Amino acid sequence: MRKQLLAACAVVLLASACARDDGLGDVPGGPGSALDPAAQGGLSGGQLDPTSTAYFTQVIGDRVFFLVDQSSLTPQAMSTLDQQAQWMLSNPGLPVTIEGHADEQGTREYNIALSARRASAVRNYLVTKGVPDSRLSTVPFGKERPVEVCSEERCWSQNRRAVTVVTGAPGS
């Protein structure tokens, strides 16, 4: 009887350990912890505070993507940037850095210039939506900071991006 109880407990523990697929395990900052962005947002039920940078990143989206060798904004990118601008206008004074990125194709010099044009395109669009230019800075990374590494379109398309990083915190 005792062996059966121990075996049942082992199965339950194993099943519960395997059920967790968020990759966080018991890492500080995991869901529900004091370091969880949702918990930091101050709202119950896992909802994020709409003024938080976590809301900006996770709900609005902090990045837009570009076509091959392009720095012009797609309609989808403009939609995301419209929401970013609205959030920035509702949270005045927070400095923002726009990072430009490129895929691994092409020379380093070409990709630095392309990523600078991408970051500038985002900056210029946000300014046309009323975000003060003085709040925005740009930095081109070229192909130096890929989010996906492989020699396939599925990776390259994720690396052709501009990321809007809120460098201040609300209320600071």
Salt bridges, closest charged atoms under 4 A:
ASP22 OD1 - ARG20 NE 3.24
ASP62 OD1 - ARG63 NE 3.05
ASP82 OD1 - LYS129 NZ 3.71
GLU99 OE1 - HIS101 NE2 3.27
ASP103 OD2 - ARG160 NH1 2.98
ASP133 OD1 - ARG123 NE 2.81
GLU144 OE2 - ARG108 NE 3.53
GLU152 OE1 - ARG154 NE 3.06
GLU153 OE2 - ARG160 NH2 2.44
